[in-house]
Amino acid sequence: MIKKIEECVQAVRLAQDNGILGVYHNRIHVRYQLFKELLNEQGNLEVVKRDCSEYPFEATFTKNGLTYFSLHTEEELINKFGGNIDELITSN
């Protein structure tokens, strides 16, 4: 049993090293660097406002039934996605 747990821990560490912060059913929380790479794939990008003072925006990218997301401040969103952020934001 310990061997199986150790293998799972190694898999989690590898995922974190590759930019995956957490997996919640079909939603994968990723670091922005990985999220940016995912945007090179074809899929649906959406930015929504969140009820959070620290990270009020969530950017999501959906492909093959999985949703990848990263959380952002308004300044980060402007710097990373550029342009008029109001055009990116959809209501949730």
Gaussian input, Z-matrix of N, CA and C with variables (Angstrom, degrees):
# hf/3-21g

backbone

0 1
 N
 C     1     B1
 C     2     B2     1     A1
 N     3     B3     2     A2     1     D1
 C     4     B4     3     A3     2     D2
 C     5     B5     4     A4     3     D3
 N     6     B6     5     A5     4     D4
 C     7     B7     6     A6     5     D5
 C     8     B8     7     A7     6     D6
 N     9     B9     8     A8     7     D7
 C    10    B10     9     A9     8     D8
 C    11    B11    10    A10     9     D9
 N    12    B12    11    A11    10    D10
 C    13    B13    12    A12    11    D11
 C    14    B14    13    A13    12    D12
 N    15    B15    14    A14    13    D13
 C    16    B16    15    A15    14    D14
 C    17    B17    16    A16    15    D15
 N    18    B18    17    A17    16    D16
 C    19    B19    18    A18    17    D17
 C    20    B20    19    A19    18    D18
 N    21    B21    20    A20    19    D19
 C    22    B22    21    A21    20    D20
 C    23    B23    22    A22    21    D21
 N    24    B24    23    A23    22    D22
 C    25    B25    24    A24    23    D23
 C    26    B26    25    A25    24    D24
 N    27    B27    26    A26    25    D25
 C    28    B28    27    A27    26    D26
 C    29    B29    28    A28    27    D27
 N    30    B30    29    A29    28    D28
 C    31    B31    30    A30    29    D29
 C    32    B32    31    A31    30    D30
 N    33    B33    32    A32    31    D31
 C    34    B34    33    A33    32    D32
 C    35    B35    34    A34    33    D33
 N    36    B36    35    A35    34    D34
 C    37    B37    36    A36    35    D35
 C    38    B38    37    A37    36    D36
 N    39    B39    38    A38    37    D37
 C    40    B40    39    A39    38    D38
 C    41    B41    40    A40    39    D39
 N    42    B42    41    A41    40    D40
 C    43    B43    42    A42    41    D41
 C    44    B44    43    A43    42    D42
 N    45    B45    44    A44    43    D43
 C    46    B46    45    A45    44    D44
 C    47    B47    46    A46    45    D45
 N    48    B48    47    A47    46    D46
 C    49    B49    48    A48    47    D47
 C    50    B50    49    A49    48    D48
 N    51    B51    50    A50    49    D49
 C    52    B52    51    A51    50    D50
 C    53    B53    52    A52    51    D51
 N    54    B54    53    A53    52    D52
 C    55    B55    54    A54    53    D53
 C    56    B56    55    A55    54    D54
 N    57    B57    56    A56    55    D55
 C    58    B58    57    A57    56    D56
 C    59    B59    58    A58    57    D57
 N    60    B60    59    A59    58    D58
 C    61    B61    60    A60    59    D59
 C    62    B62    61    A61    60    D60
 N    63    B63    62    A62    61    D61
 C    64    B64    63    A63    62    D62
 C    65    B65    64    A64    63    D63
 N    66    B66    65    A65    64    D64
 C    67    B67    66    A66    65    D65
 C    68    B68    67    A67    66    D66
 N    69    B69    68    A68    67    D67
 C    70    B70    69    A69    68    D68
 C    71    B71    70    A70    69    D69
 N    72    B72    71    A71    70    D70
 C    73    B73    72    A72    71    D71
 C    74    B74    73    A73    72    D72
 N    75    B75    74    A74    73    D73
 C    76    B76    75    A75    74    D74
 C    77    B77    76    A76    75    D75
 N    78    B78    77    A77    76    D76
 C    79    B79    78    A78    77    D77
 C    80    B80    79    A79    78    D78
 N    81    B81    80    A80    79    D79
 C    82    B82    81    A81    80    D80
 C    83    B83    82    A82    81    D81
 N    84    B84    83    A83    82    D82
 C    85    B85    84    A84    83    D83
 C    86    B86    85    A85    84    D84
 N    87    B87    86    A86    85    D85
 C    88    B88    87    A87    86    D86
 C    89    B89    88    A88    87    D87
 N    90    B90    89    A89    88    D88
 C    91    B91    90    A90    89    D89
 C    92    B92    91    A91    90    D90
 N    93    B93    92    A92    91    D91
 C    94    B94    93    A93    92    D92
 C    95    B95    94    A94    93    D93
 N    96    B96    95    A95    94    D94
 C    97    B97    96    A96    95    D95
 C    98    B98    97    A97    96    D96
 N    99    B99    98    A98    97    D97
 C   100   B100    99    A99    98    D98
 C   101   B101   100   A100    99    D99
 N   102   B102   101   A101   100   D100
 C   103   B103   102   A102   101   D101
 C   104   B104   103   A103   102   D102
 N   105   B105   104   A104   103   D103
 C   106   B106   105   A105   104   D104
 C   107   B107   106   A106   105   D105
 N   108   B108   107   A107   106   D106
 C   109   B109   108   A108   107   D107
 C   110   B110   109   A109   108   D108
 N   111   B111   110   A110   109   D109
 C   112   B112   111   A111   110   D110
 C   113   B113   112   A112   111   D111
 N   114   B114   113   A113   112   D112
 C   115   B115   114   A114   113   D113
 C   116   B116   115   A115   114   D114
 N   117   B117   116   A116   115   D115
 C   118   B118   117   A117   116   D116
 C   119   B119   118   A118   117   D117
 N   120   B120   119   A119   118   D118
 C   121   B121   120   A120   119   D119
 C   122   B122   121   A121   120   D120
 N   123   B123   122   A122   121   D121
 C   124   B124   123   A123   122   D122
 C   125   B125   124   A124   123   D123
 N   126   B126   125   A125   124   D124
 C   127   B127   126   A126   125   D125
 C   128   B128   127   A127   126   D126
 N   129   B129   128   A128   127   D127
 C   130   B130   129   A129   128   D128
 C   131   B131   130   A130   129   D129
 N   132   B132   131   A131   130   D130
 C   133   B133   132   A132   131   D131
 C   134   B134   133   A133   132   D132
 N   135   B135   134   A134   133   D133
 C   136   B136   135   A135   134   D134
 C   137   B137   136   A136   135   D135
 N   138   B138   137   A137   136   D136
 C   139   B139   138   A138   137   D137
 C   140   B140   139   A139   138   D138
 N   141   B141   140   A140   139   D139
 C   142   B142   141   A141   140   D140
 C   143   B143   142   A142   141   D141
 N   144   B144   143   A143   142   D142
 C   145   B145   144   A144   143   D143
 C   146   B146   145   A145   144   D144
 N   147   B147   146   A146   145   D145
 C   148   B148   147   A147   146   D146
 C   149   B149   148   A148   147   D147
 N   150   B150   149   A149   148   D148
 C   151   B151   150   A150   149   D149
 C   152   B152   151   A151   150   D150
 N   153   B153   152   A152   151   D151
 C   154   B154   153   A153   152   D152
 C   155   B155   154   A154   153   D153
 N   156   B156   155   A155   154   D154
 C   157   B157   156   A156   155   D155
 C   158   B158   157   A157   156   D156
 N   159   B159   158   A158   157   D157
 C   160   B160   159   A159   158   D158
 C   161   B161   160   A160   159   D159
 N   162   B162   161   A161   160   D160
 C   163   B163   162   A162   161   D161
 C   164   B164   163   A163   162   D162
 N   165   B165   164   A164   163   D163
 C   166   B166   165   A165   164   D164
 C   167   B167   166   A166   165   D165
 N   168   B168   167   A167   166   D166
 C   169   B169   168   A168   167   D167
 C   170   B170   169   A169   168   D168
 N   171   B171   170   A170   169   D169
 C   172   B172   171   A171   170   D170
 C   173   B173   172   A172   171   D171
 N   174   B174   173   A173   172   D172
 C   175   B175   174   A174   173   D173
 C   176   B176   175   A175   174   D174
 N   177   B177   176   A176   175   D175
 C   178   B178   177   A177   176   D176
 C   179   B179   178   A178   177   D177
 N   180   B180   179   A179   178   D178
 C   181   B181   180   A180   179   D179
 C   182   B182   181   A181   180   D180
 N   183   B183   182   A182   181   D181
 C   184   B184   183   A183   182   D182
 C   185   B185   184   A184   183   D183
 N   186   B186   185   A185   184   D184
 C   187   B187   186   A186   185   D185
 C   188   B188   187   A187   186   D186
 N   189   B189   188   A188   187   D187
 C   190   B190   189   A189   188   D188
 C   191   B191   190   A190   189   D189
 N   192   B192   191   A191   190   D190
 C   193   B193   192   A192   191   D191
 C   194   B194   193   A193   192   D192
 N   195   B195   194   A194   193   D193
 C   196   B196   195   A195   194   D194
 C   197   B197   196   A196   195   D195
 N   198   B198   197   A197   196   D196
 C   199   B199   198   A198   197   D197
 C   200   B200   199   A199   198   D198
 N   201   B201   200   A200   199   D199
 C   202   B202   201   A201   200   D200
 C   203   B203   202   A202   201   D201
 N   204   B204   203   A203   202   D202
 C   205   B205   204   A204   203   D203
 C   206   B206   205   A205   204   D204
 N   207   B207   206   A206   205   D205
 C   208   B208   207   A207   206   D206
 C   209   B209   208   A208   207   D207
 N   210   B210   209   A209   208   D208
 C   211   B211   210   A210   209   D209
 C   212   B212   211   A211   210   D210
 N   213   B213   212   A212   211   D211
 C   214   B214   213   A213   212   D212
 C   215   B215   214   A214   213   D213
 N   216   B216   215   A215   214   D214
 C   217   B217   216   A216   215   D215
 C   218   B218   217   A217   216   D216
 N   219   B219   218   A218   217   D217
 C   220   B220   219   A219   218   D218
 C   221   B221   220   A220   219   D219
 N   222   B222   221   A221   220   D220
 C   223   B223   222   A222   221   D221
 C   224   B224   223   A223   222   D222
 N   225   B225   224   A224   223   D223
 C   226   B226   225   A225   224   D224
 C   227   B227   226   A226   225   D225
 N   228   B228   227   A227   226   D226
 C   229   B229   228   A228   227   D227
 C   230   B230   229   A229   228   D228
 N   231   B231   230   A230   229   D229
 C   232   B232   231   A231   230   D230
 C   233   B233   232   A232   231   D231
 N   234   B234   233   A233   232   D232
 C   235   B235   234   A234   233   D233
 C   236   B236   235   A235   234   D234
 N   237   B237   236   A236   235   D235
 C   238   B238   237   A237   236   D236
 C   239   B239   238   A238   237   D237
 N   240   B240   239   A239   238   D238
 C   241   B241   240   A240   239   D239
 C   242   B242   241   A241   240   D240
 N   243   B243   242   A242   241   D241
 C   244   B244   243   A243   242   D242
 C   245   B245   244   A244   243   D243
 N   246   B246   245   A245   244   D244
 C   247   B247   246   A246   245   D245
 C   248   B248   247   A247   246   D246
 N   249   B249   248   A248   247   D247
 C   250   B250   249   A249   248   D248
 C   251   B251   250   A250   249   D249
 N   252   B252   251   A251   250   D250
 C   253   B253   252   A252   251   D251
 C   254   B254   253   A253   252   D252
 N   255   B255   254   A254   253   D253
 C   256   B256   255   A255   254   D254
 C   257   B257   256   A256   255   D255
 N   258   B258   257   A257   256   D256
 C   259   B259   258   A258   257   D257
 C   260   B260   259   A259   258   D258
 N   261   B261   260   A260   259   D259
 C   262   B262   261   A261   260   D260
 C   263   B263   262   A262   261   D261
 N   264   B264   263   A263   262   D262
 C   265   B265   264   A264   263   D263
 C   266   B266   265   A265   264   D264
 N   267   B267   266   A266   265   D265
 C   268   B268   267   A267   266   D266
 C   269   B269   268   A268   267   D267
 N   270   B270   269   A269   268   D268
 C   271   B271   270   A270   269   D269
 C   272   B272   271   A271   270   D270
 N   273   B273   272   A272   271   D271
 C   274   B274   273   A273   272   D272
 C   275   B275   274   A274   273   D273

   B1=1.4475
   B2=1.5344
   B3=1.3289
   B4=1.4660
   B5=1.5233
   B6=1.3087
   B7=1.4652
   B8=1.5314
   B9=1.3224
   B10=1.4707
   B11=1.5332
   B12=1.3258
   B13=1.4614
   B14=1.5260
   B15=1.3181
   B16=1.4590
   B17=1.5311
   B18=1.3259
   B19=1.4682
   B20=1.5269
   B21=1.3215
   B22=1.4670
   B23=1.5264
   B24=1.3160
   B25=1.4676
   B26=1.5255
   B27=1.3159
   B28=1.4623
   B29=1.5298
   B30=1.3243
   B31=1.4688
   B32=1.5267
   B33=1.3296
   B34=1.4714
   B35=1.5131
   B36=1.3130
   B37=1.4792
   B38=1.5290
   B39=1.3131
   B40=1.4592
   B41=1.5306
   B42=1.3210
   B43=1.4655
   B44=1.5319
   B45=1.3268
   B46=1.4625
   B47=1.5246
   B48=1.3124
   B49=1.4709
   B50=1.5195
   B51=1.3238
   B52=1.4625
   B53=1.5206
   B54=1.3319
   B55=1.4570
   B56=1.5113
   B57=1.3140
   B58=1.4646
   B59=1.5240
   B60=1.3243
   B61=1.4627
   B62=1.5202
   B63=1.3402
   B64=1.4572
   B65=1.5122
   B66=1.3309
   B67=1.4644
   B68=1.5163
   B69=1.3377
   B70=1.4614
   B71=1.5231
   B72=1.3091
   B73=1.4699
   B74=1.5184
   B75=1.3288
   B76=1.4652
   B77=1.5343
   B78=1.3436
   B79=1.4755
   B80=1.5238
   B81=1.3427
   B82=1.4565
   B83=1.5256
   B84=1.3335
   B85=1.4611
   B86=1.5249
   B87=1.3399
   B88=1.4625
   B89=1.5249
   B90=1.3270
   B91=1.4658
   B92=1.5287
   B93=1.3314
   B94=1.4537
   B95=1.5327
   B96=1.3315
   B97=1.4620
   B98=1.5308
   B99=1.3144
   B100=1.4641
   B101=1.5275
   B102=1.3339
   B103=1.4616
   B104=1.5282
   B105=1.3245
   B106=1.4646
   B107=1.5318
   B108=1.3295
   B109=1.4705
   B110=1.5276
   B111=1.3271
   B112=1.4621
   B113=1.5230
   B114=1.3316
   B115=1.4647
   B116=1.5238
   B117=1.3288
   B118=1.4634
   B119=1.5238
   B120=1.3192
   B121=1.4626
   B122=1.5285
   B123=1.3300
   B124=1.4551
   B125=1.5189
   B126=1.3193
   B127=1.4555
   B128=1.5145
   B129=1.3167
   B130=1.4586
   B131=1.5199
   B132=1.3395
   B133=1.4563
   B134=1.5152
   B135=1.3174
   B136=1.4603
   B137=1.5331
   B138=1.3300
   B139=1.4631
   B140=1.5175
   B141=1.3342
   B142=1.4633
   B143=1.5245
   B144=1.3392
   B145=1.4585
   B146=1.5166
   B147=1.3470
   B148=1.4571
   B149=1.5149
   B150=1.2942
   B151=1.4623
   B152=1.5345
   B153=1.3355
   B154=1.4691
   B155=1.5197
   B156=1.3197
   B157=1.4622
   B158=1.5333
   B159=1.3296
   B160=1.4637
   B161=1.5314
   B162=1.3346
   B163=1.4675
   B164=1.5284
   B165=1.3434
   B166=1.4623
   B167=1.5321
   B168=1.3366
   B169=1.4632
   B170=1.5206
   B171=1.3234
   B172=1.4571
   B173=1.5205
   B174=1.3314
   B175=1.4581
   B176=1.5257
   B177=1.3202
   B178=1.4607
   B179=1.5214
   B180=1.3149
   B181=1.4573
   B182=1.5135
   B183=1.3243
   B184=1.4617
   B185=1.5198
   B186=1.3295
   B187=1.4626
   B188=1.5195
   B189=1.3158
   B190=1.4751
   B191=1.5271
   B192=1.3247
   B193=1.4570
   B194=1.5196
   B195=1.3247
   B196=1.4595
   B197=1.5188
   B198=1.3254
   B199=1.4590
   B200=1.5176
   B201=1.3181
   B202=1.4559
   B203=1.5224
   B204=1.3391
   B205=1.4572
   B206=1.5132
   B207=1.3478
   B208=1.4570
   B209=1.5272
   B210=1.3235
   B211=1.4693
   B212=1.5169
   B213=1.3555
   B214=1.4662
   B215=1.5237
   B216=1.3430
   B217=1.4542
   B218=1.5326
   B219=1.3179
   B220=1.4677
   B221=1.5279
   B222=1.3267
   B223=1.4667
   B224=1.5297
   B225=1.3332
   B226=1.4619
   B227=1.5246
   B228=1.3154
   B229=1.4615
   B230=1.5273
   B231=1.3202
   B232=1.4696
   B233=1.5224
   B234=1.3400
   B235=1.4639
   B236=1.5199
   B237=1.3144
   B238=1.4592
   B239=1.5241
   B240=1.3367
   B241=1.4571
   B242=1.5214
   B243=1.3415
   B244=1.4491
   B245=1.5178
   B246=1.3238
   B247=1.4553
   B248=1.5111
   B249=1.3041
   B250=1.4473
   B251=1.5387
   B252=1.3266
   B253=1.4670
   B254=1.5171
   B255=1.3260
   B256=1.4585
   B257=1.5235
   B258=1.3212
   B259=1.4689
   B260=1.5245
   B261=1.3344
   B262=1.4636
   B263=1.5123
   B264=1.3302
   B265=1.4627
   B266=1.5318
   B267=1.3219
   B268=1.4608
   B269=1.5137
   B270=1.2974
   B271=1.4696
   B272=1.5093
   B273=1.3551
   B274=1.4671
   B275=1.4779
   A1=111.05
   A2=117.38
   A3=121.02
   A4=110.48
   A5=117.66
   A6=122.17
   A7=110.73
   A8=117.55
   A9=122.00
   A10=110.29
   A11=117.04
   A12=121.32
   A13=109.90
   A14=116.87
   A15=120.50
   A16=111.10
   A17=117.09
   A18=121.00
   A19=110.78
   A20=117.56
   A21=121.64
   A22=111.00
   A23=116.47
   A24=120.96
   A25=109.66
   A26=117.68
   A27=121.30
   A28=110.83
   A29=117.16
   A30=121.06
   A31=110.72
   A32=117.35
   A33=121.34
   A34=109.88
   A35=117.32
   A36=120.92
   A37=110.93
   A38=117.00
   A39=120.98
   A40=110.47
   A41=116.95
   A42=121.14
   A43=110.27
   A44=117.33
   A45=121.00
   A46=110.51
   A47=117.52
   A48=121.26
   A49=111.57
   A50=116.59
   A51=121.53
   A52=113.34
   A53=117.53
   A54=120.82
   A55=115.82
   A56=119.06
   A57=121.66
   A58=108.59
   A59=116.09
   A60=121.09
   A61=112.59
   A62=116.97
   A63=120.30
   A64=110.94
   A65=115.49
   A66=121.28
   A67=107.20
   A68=115.60
   A69=122.62
   A70=107.52
   A71=117.09
   A72=124.22
   A73=108.65
   A74=118.89
   A75=120.39
   A76=112.34
   A77=116.60
   A78=121.52
   A79=109.41
   A80=115.11
   A81=120.69
   A82=108.46
   A83=115.88
   A84=121.50
   A85=107.88
   A86=116.93
   A87=121.36
   A88=111.00
   A89=115.07
   A90=120.84
   A91=107.88
   A92=115.72
   A93=119.46
   A94=112.54
   A95=117.68
   A96=120.15
   A97=110.98
   A98=117.08
   A99=120.93
   A100=110.14
   A101=116.71
   A102=120.51
   A103=110.07
   A104=116.14
   A105=120.98
   A106=110.78
   A107=116.78
   A108=120.38
   A109=111.18
   A110=116.81
   A111=120.65
   A112=111.82
   A113=116.48
   A114=119.94
   A115=112.23
   A116=117.25
   A117=120.33
   A118=111.47
   A119=117.04
   A120=122.57
   A121=108.74
   A122=116.80
   A123=119.87
   A124=108.22
   A125=116.29
   A126=121.99
   A127=109.26
   A128=116.71
   A129=121.56
   A130=110.69
   A131=116.51
   A132=123.00
   A133=108.96
   A134=115.90
   A135=120.73
   A136=107.77
   A137=116.00
   A138=121.65
   A139=106.93
   A140=116.15
   A141=120.61
   A142=109.79
   A143=114.41
   A144=120.21
   A145=107.95
   A146=115.03
   A147=121.65
   A148=109.12
   A149=116.62
   A150=122.01
   A151=107.95
   A152=115.08
   A153=121.52
   A154=107.52
   A155=116.92
   A156=119.86
   A157=111.84
   A158=118.47
   A159=120.98
   A160=112.19
   A161=116.75
   A162=122.42
   A163=108.51
   A164=116.57
   A165=119.85
   A166=115.94
   A167=117.72
   A168=119.59
   A169=111.20
   A170=114.74
   A171=121.67
   A172=107.93
   A173=115.51
   A174=121.01
   A175=107.06
   A176=116.77
   A177=120.63
   A178=109.71
   A179=113.99
   A180=122.35
   A181=106.46
   A182=117.00
   A183=120.95
   A184=110.08
   A185=114.17
   A186=120.75
   A187=108.38
   A188=116.11
   A189=122.76
   A190=112.70
   A191=116.77
   A192=120.64
   A193=115.01
   A194=117.86
   A195=121.52
   A196=109.17
   A197=116.05
   A198=121.42
   A199=108.65
   A200=115.55
   A201=122.89
   A202=106.86
   A203=117.82
   A204=118.13
   A205=111.99
   A206=113.95
   A207=121.54
   A208=107.09
   A209=115.55
   A210=122.30
   A211=109.73
   A212=116.03
   A213=120.20
   A214=112.50
   A215=114.32
   A216=120.84
   A217=106.66
   A218=117.23
   A219=119.54
   A220=110.52
   A221=116.60
   A222=120.69
   A223=111.28
   A224=116.70
   A225=120.52
   A226=110.91
   A227=115.34
   A228=120.11
   A229=110.53
   A230=116.50
   A231=120.50
   A232=109.94
   A233=117.19
   A234=120.68
   A235=112.56
   A236=118.16
   A237=121.42
   A238=113.69
   A239=116.31
   A240=119.10
   A241=111.90
   A242=116.86
   A243=122.41
   A244=114.22
   A245=114.45
   A246=120.42
   A247=114.74
   A248=114.89
   A249=122.55
   A250=108.59
   A251=116.42
   A252=118.75
   A253=112.46
   A254=117.27
   A255=119.69
   A256=111.38
   A257=117.02
   A258=120.53
   A259=111.50
   A260=116.75
   A261=120.33
   A262=113.02
   A263=116.44
   A264=121.06
   A265=110.88
   A266=114.66
   A267=121.23
   A268=107.32
   A269=116.90
   A270=118.86
   A271=109.24
   A272=116.32
   A273=119.51
   A274=112.35
   D1=-42.53
   D2=179.44
   D3=-58.64
   D4=-40.09
   D5=179.79
   D6=-59.68
   D7=-43.91
   D8=179.13
   D9=-62.61
   D10=-43.39
   D11=179.60
   D12=-63.65
   D13=-43.75
   D14=178.67
   D15=-60.41
   D16=-39.93
   D17=177.61
   D18=-63.88
   D19=-40.01
   D20=178.27
   D21=-66.01
   D22=-41.56
   D23=178.14
   D24=-61.88
   D25=-42.84
   D26=177.72
   D27=-62.12
   D28=-40.29
   D29=178.65
   D30=-64.12
   D31=-40.33
   D32=178.37
   D33=-65.16
   D34=-43.94
   D35=179.02
   D36=-62.44
   D37=-41.35
   D38=177.68
   D39=-62.86
   D40=-43.15
   D41=177.65
   D42=-60.13
   D43=-44.73
   D44=179.18
   D45=-63.27
   D46=-41.55
   D47=177.77
   D48=-61.14
   D49=-26.72
   D50=179.98
   D51=-94.78
   D52=6.88
   D53=173.81
   D54=99.84
   D55=5.95
   D56=178.64
   D57=-92.45
   D58=119.48
   D59=-177.13
   D60=-91.97
   D61=-28.49
   D62=-179.25
   D63=-173.59
   D64=156.27
   D65=178.09
   D66=-127.41
   D67=125.63
   D68=-177.21
   D69=-130.05
   D70=92.07
   D71=-175.56
   D72=58.17
   D73=-111.81
   D74=-179.20
   D75=-101.86
   D76=15.07
   D77=177.73
   D78=-111.94
   D79=129.33
   D80=-177.45
   D81=-118.65
   D82=118.33
   D83=178.36
   D84=-85.13
   D85=121.31
   D86=-175.99
   D87=-125.70
   D88=156.31
   D89=172.87
   D90=-67.34
   D91=155.71
   D92=-177.41
   D93=-59.14
   D94=-37.92
   D95=-178.84
   D96=-57.57
   D97=-43.81
   D98=177.80
   D99=-69.65
   D100=-40.19
   D101=178.66
   D102=-57.89
   D103=-43.73
   D104=179.94
   D105=-60.21
   D106=-40.58
   D107=177.23
   D108=-64.50
   D109=-38.40
   D110=-179.84
   D111=-63.11
   D112=-28.72
   D113=-178.59
   D114=-66.85
   D115=-13.65
   D116=174.92
   D117=-74.53
   D118=-15.56
   D119=176.92
   D120=-83.42
   D121=160.84
   D122=174.21
   D123=-83.98
   D124=131.04
   D125=-179.45
   D126=178.83
   D127=-170.79
   D128=-176.73
   D129=-105.34
   D130=122.36
   D131=177.02
   D132=-100.68
   D133=136.66
   D134=178.58
   D135=-145.29
   D136=141.03
   D137=175.12
   D138=-122.09
   D139=128.35
   D140=-179.91
   D141=-126.75
   D142=149.77
   D143=173.50
   D144=-78.61
   D145=142.50
   D146=178.86
   D147=-117.15
   D148=157.62
   D149=176.27
   D150=-87.58
   D151=71.60
   D152=-177.76
   D153=-150.28
   D154=128.40
   D155=-178.18
   D156=-76.59
   D157=-29.60
   D158=-177.10
   D159=-79.47
   D160=-47.74
   D161=179.38
   D162=-129.15
   D163=83.69
   D164=-173.32
   D165=-78.67
   D166=-0.74
   D167=-179.20
   D168=-128.59
   D169=140.75
   D170=175.56
   D171=-122.85
   D172=123.36
   D173=175.37
   D174=-99.98
   D175=130.01
   D176=179.72
   D177=-124.22
   D178=148.77
   D179=176.99
   D180=-134.12
   D181=123.07
   D182=-176.01
   D183=-115.50
   D184=132.25
   D185=176.14
   D186=-154.84
   D187=136.31
   D188=177.08
   D189=54.65
   D190=37.86
   D191=176.14
   D192=79.25
   D193=2.10
   D194=177.33
   D195=-112.08
   D196=140.54
   D197=178.53
   D198=-113.89
   D199=120.27
   D200=177.18
   D201=-99.46
   D202=136.71
   D203=-179.09
   D204=-140.71
   D205=153.67
   D206=173.29
   D207=-137.15
   D208=151.65
   D209=-177.25
   D210=-106.05
   D211=145.34
   D212=-172.92
   D213=-144.49
   D214=151.60
   D215=166.73
   D216=-82.12
   D217=168.64
   D218=178.59
   D219=-62.63
   D220=-41.86
   D221=179.93
   D222=-62.25
   D223=-43.52
   D224=177.77
   D225=-60.99
   D226=-42.34
   D227=-178.32
   D228=-61.82
   D229=-44.27
   D230=179.14
   D231=-64.80
   D232=-45.97
   D233=-178.30
   D234=-66.52
   D235=-36.65
   D236=-174.00
   D237=-87.17
   D238=-35.60
   D239=-177.93
   D240=-105.20
   D241=-16.45
   D242=175.98
   D243=64.37
   D244=175.96
   D245=175.44
   D246=64.20
   D247=-156.93
   D248=-177.53
   D249=-85.80
   D250=108.87
   D251=-176.14
   D252=-67.70
   D253=-23.21
   D254=178.36
   D255=-59.86
   D256=-29.83
   D257=178.35
   D258=-71.12
   D259=-27.11
   D260=-179.27
   D261=-81.55
   D262=-29.77
   D263=-169.55
   D264=-78.71
   D265=132.27
   D266=172.22
   D267=-115.09
   D268=158.54
   D269=178.72
   D270=-84.00
   D271=147.13
   D272=-178.03
   D273=-99.26

